[in-house]
Amino acid sequence: MSEYEIILKLALACFLGGLIGLERESLNRPAGLRTYTLVCMGSALAMIVSLDMYYQYYQTVNADPGRIAAQVVSGIGFLGAGTIMREGATVRGLTTAAGLWVVACIGLAVGAGLYIPAMGTTALILFVLVYFAKFEEKFTGLREFKAFVIVLEDKPGQVGRIGSLLGDMGVLIKNIQLERLEDIDSLEVELLLQLPAHVSPSVIAEELARIPGCQEVDRIS
């Protein structure tokens, strides 16, 4: 394998991993552009090393060209586990962990010279991440648990106002966490909500923003 071919493979792995990482970065996920790029490039390099060692020593020893690469698939699980977090009744980060695993596989494919399958898989992953989320949210109603963070003026009755507003909309509060922000004299409220099928997260965010004293509303899932 020539040095130019190796550089081409690493560059392609960097590009493909970066495309998927950019989508994750845009959603502020635990693993983003740099993580996905490094995982894809590292996997490609592992495959290149594995193949190169096989070509050098296959005549003298019983070498297995897939041995090093196989460890990437299992080893990436440790990195993926670090992106999974439990919040109340829901678990976040599974899509990011799955994305890291499949990006590692893309890197292995690039390292093995399977360029078309690697690029096709990248395109399909981007399609799934971008469009399936919209489809799932709009048609299936599977994403009924949503998390929000609200920053309010720290004054009496704020939590009650939130509860009354969400109760009138038929939204169930599954978990609530409060934290006082002493430096700006405000209250940060983190909510895990179960939304009815007819209520969208954007509507919830708009209604929460209308609460008197509301300074900021962020949707985190």
Helices and strands as residue ranges (DSSP letters): H 3-26, H 33-57, H 67-81, E 85-87, E 90-92, H 94-111, H 115-127, I 128-132, H 133-135, I 136-140, E 145-153, H 158-168, E 172-181, E 186-194, H 201-209, E 214-219
